[in-house]
Amino acid sequence: MRVKLVEINLNFPRDLTILDLRSWVVSQLNKQGEPLRWAITSIQLPIANDFDRQVKVEAILIIH
């Protein structure tokens, strides 16, 4: 078992509400390891309708 620091940018779906954001981020982090601590460090909203919303997440993951 080891600990890994990651910084990832995630495109999150337009139909995802802010209330569902926490569980969605955790599910995305679980794909890479077990999240020990994590934080959203920035959110980038689209300027035009063509661009996805992005959230930047820094996390400490436990890798088994």
N, CA, C and O of each residue as an XYZ file, in Angstrom:
256
protein
N       0.846     -1.164      0.000
C       0.000      0.000      0.000
C       0.897      1.235      0.000
O       1.886      1.299      0.730
N       0.530      2.229     -0.845
C       1.297      3.464     -0.891
C       0.350      4.652     -1.029
O      -0.832      4.486     -1.328
N       0.876      5.834     -0.810
C       0.103      7.072     -0.891
C       0.612      7.864     -2.090
O       1.816      7.946     -2.331
N      -0.321      8.443     -2.835
C       0.045      9.176     -4.049
C      -0.711     10.507     -4.086
O      -1.914     10.547     -3.831
N      -0.011     11.579     -4.402
C      -0.618     12.893     -4.583
C      -0.927     13.067     -6.061
O      -0.049     12.888     -6.906
N      -2.181     13.418     -6.382
C      -2.562     13.636     -7.776
C      -3.236     14.986     -7.926
O      -3.852     15.501     -6.993
N      -3.108     15.544     -9.105
C      -3.788     16.776     -9.480
C      -4.424     16.492    -10.838
O      -3.718     16.273    -11.822
N      -5.761     16.496    -10.893
C      -6.434     16.135    -12.129
C      -7.477     17.181    -12.505
O      -8.062     17.841    -11.646
N      -7.691     17.312    -13.799
C      -8.752     18.153    -14.337
C      -9.852     17.228    -14.843
O      -9.594     16.315    -15.627
N     -11.050     17.464    -14.401
C     -12.183     16.640    -14.797
C     -13.209     17.485    -15.540
O     -13.554     18.580    -15.096
N     -13.694     16.980    -16.665
C     -14.819     17.601    -17.350
C     -16.081     17.018    -16.734
O     -16.287     15.804    -16.766
N     -16.922     17.869    -16.178
C     -18.119     17.305    -15.579
C     -19.355     17.628    -16.407
O     -19.471     18.711    -16.980
N     -20.279     16.667    -16.458
C     -21.450     16.770    -17.329
C     -22.319     17.980    -17.004
O     -22.405     18.415    -15.855
N     -22.955     18.508    -18.033
C     -23.827     19.674    -17.867
C     -25.035     19.368    -16.989
O     -25.541     20.254    -16.299
N     -25.496     18.133    -17.009
C     -26.684     17.785    -16.223
C     -26.364     17.488    -14.757
O     -27.272     17.211    -13.973
N     -25.103     17.542    -14.386
C     -24.700     17.301    -12.998
C     -24.958     18.555    -12.165
O     -24.466     19.636    -12.488
N     -25.727     18.404    -11.102
C     -26.019     19.551    -10.248
C     -24.898     19.739     -9.237
O     -24.109     18.827     -8.995
N     -24.835     20.901     -8.663
C     -23.810     21.199     -7.667
C     -23.971     20.300     -6.434
O     -22.996     20.006     -5.741
N     -25.202     19.869     -6.169
C     -25.448     18.972     -5.030
C     -24.872     17.581     -5.259
O     -24.547     16.874     -4.305
N     -24.747     17.189     -6.522
C     -24.203     15.873     -6.861
C     -22.707     15.900     -7.140
O     -22.101     14.857     -7.385
N     -22.107     17.089     -7.105
C     -20.706     17.231     -7.471
C     -19.775     16.425     -6.564
O     -18.846     15.782     -7.051
N     -20.015     16.452     -5.258
C     -19.148     15.740     -4.308
C     -19.098     14.244     -4.609
O     -18.014     13.671     -4.715
N     -20.251     13.613     -4.744
C     -20.269     12.166     -4.983
C     -19.670     11.829     -6.349
O     -19.040     10.784     -6.506
N     -19.863     12.710     -7.339
C     -19.289     12.472     -8.658
C     -17.759     12.549     -8.606
O     -17.078     11.709     -9.194
N     -17.221     13.545     -7.912
C     -15.758     13.676     -7.791
C     -15.182     12.449     -7.095
O     -14.173     11.904     -7.542
N     -15.802     12.013     -6.017
C     -15.311     10.829     -5.289
C     -15.337      9.599     -6.194
O     -14.407      8.794     -6.173
N     -16.394      9.452     -6.984
C     -16.460      8.290     -7.879
C     -15.363      8.352     -8.943
O     -14.827      7.316     -9.335
N     -15.024      9.549     -9.411
C     -13.935      9.700    -10.381
C     -12.585      9.387     -9.737
O     -11.731      8.760    -10.364
N     -12.389      9.816     -8.501
C     -11.138      9.533     -7.795
C     -10.988      8.049     -7.487
O      -9.880      7.514     -7.521
N     -12.096      7.386     -7.188
C     -12.054      5.958     -6.876
C     -11.526      5.122     -8.041
O     -11.070      3.997     -7.834
N     -11.581      5.651     -9.248
C     -11.044      4.944    -10.409
C      -9.526      4.847    -10.354
O      -8.933      3.971    -10.985
N      -8.891      5.752     -9.594
C      -7.431      5.781     -9.509
C      -6.886      5.270     -8.186
O      -5.710      4.917     -8.096
N      -7.722      5.227     -7.165
C      -7.306      4.779     -5.845
C      -8.350      5.196     -4.828
O      -9.379      5.770     -5.182
N      -8.084      4.909     -3.577
C      -9.008      5.274     -2.507
C      -8.672      6.677     -1.998
O      -7.580      6.895     -1.473
N      -9.600      7.631     -2.146
C      -9.299      8.996     -1.712
C      -9.176      9.103     -0.193
O     -10.082      8.713      0.544
N      -8.050      9.631      0.260
C      -7.835      9.888      1.679
C      -8.283     11.309      2.001
O      -9.036     11.536      2.949
N      -7.811     12.258      1.200
C      -8.216     13.668      1.291
C      -8.267     14.214     -0.118
O      -7.498     13.797     -0.984
N      -9.165     15.139     -0.344
C      -9.230     15.773     -1.649
C      -9.858     17.151     -1.523
O     -10.558     17.450     -0.556
N      -9.588     17.993     -2.537
C     -10.135     19.341     -2.549
C     -10.316     19.804     -3.987
O      -9.501     19.497     -4.857
N     -11.388     20.542     -4.225
C     -11.567     21.220     -5.497
C     -10.793     22.523     -5.393
O     -11.060     23.342     -4.513
N      -9.835     22.714     -6.289
C      -9.002     23.908     -6.212
C      -9.404     24.973     -7.223
O      -9.029     26.136     -7.074
N     -10.163     24.593     -8.254
C     -10.705     25.597     -9.167
C     -11.808     24.994    -10.014
O     -11.856     23.785    -10.237
N     -12.690     25.859    -10.479
C     -13.756     25.473    -11.401
C     -13.698     26.431    -12.569
O     -13.676     27.648    -12.388
N     -13.673     25.876    -13.771
C     -13.648     26.694    -14.974
C     -14.974     26.508    -15.693
O     -15.306     25.407    -16.131
N     -15.719     27.583    -15.809
C     -17.004     27.546    -16.496
C     -16.798     27.869    -17.967
O     -15.879     28.611    -18.314
N     -17.640     27.324    -18.833
C     -17.459     27.558    -20.268
C     -17.758     29.002    -20.646
O     -18.658     29.636    -20.095
N     -16.984     29.502    -21.594
C     -17.224     30.844    -22.117
C     -18.315     30.779    -23.184
O     -19.196     31.636    -23.245
N     -18.237     29.751    -24.016
C     -19.254     29.510    -25.042
C     -19.915     28.165    -24.747
O     -19.414     27.391    -23.931
N     -20.999     27.896    -25.387
C     -21.727     26.647    -25.142
C     -20.963     25.413    -25.599
O     -21.327     24.295    -25.237
N     -19.911     25.597    -26.387
C     -19.161     24.469    -26.934
C     -18.254     23.797    -25.908
O     -17.903     22.628    -26.067
N     -17.873     24.515    -24.866
C     -16.861     24.004    -23.947
C     -17.488     23.339    -22.738
O     -18.550     23.750    -22.269
N     -16.825     22.314    -22.239
C     -17.268     21.626    -21.029
C     -16.829     22.404    -19.803
O     -15.879     23.186    -19.842
N     -17.545     22.169    -18.717
C     -17.129     22.729    -17.436
C     -16.018     21.846    -16.905
O     -16.087     20.622    -17.019
N     -15.003     22.451    -16.330
C     -13.886     21.694    -15.772
C     -13.726     22.009    -14.303
O     -13.915     23.141    -13.859
N     -13.375     20.978    -13.565
C     -13.069     21.146    -12.151
C     -11.670     20.577    -11.924
O     -11.348     19.482    -12.386
N     -10.847     21.336    -11.206
C      -9.490     20.886    -10.885
C      -9.514     20.342     -9.473
O      -9.984     21.007     -8.550
N      -9.005     19.130     -9.304
C      -9.037     18.442     -8.027
C      -7.624     18.025     -7.637
O      -6.884     17.464     -8.445
N      -7.263     18.305     -6.400
C      -6.008     17.781     -5.835
C      -6.408     16.759     -4.783
O      -7.287     17.013     -3.959
N      -5.759     15.608     -4.817
C      -6.159     14.532     -3.920
C      -4.953     13.711     -3.475
O      -3.951     13.594     -4.181
N      -5.087     13.154     -2.289
C      -4.157     12.148     -1.792
C      -4.898     10.825     -1.844
O      -5.939     10.651     -1.210
N      -4.342      9.889     -2.614
C      -4.986      8.603     -2.825
C      -4.177      7.485     -2.182
O      -2.947      7.524     -2.150
N      -4.881      6.506     -1.679
C      -4.246      5.280     -1.189
C      -4.316      4.273     -2.341
O      -5.397      3.939     -2.824
N      -3.166      3.806     -2.763
C      -3.074      2.830     -3.852
C      -2.786      1.469     -3.221
O      -1.798      1.299     -2.506
N      -3.651      0.515     -3.491
C      -3.478     -0.843     -2.921
C      -2.651     -1.699     -3.840
O      -2.399     -2.865     -3.536
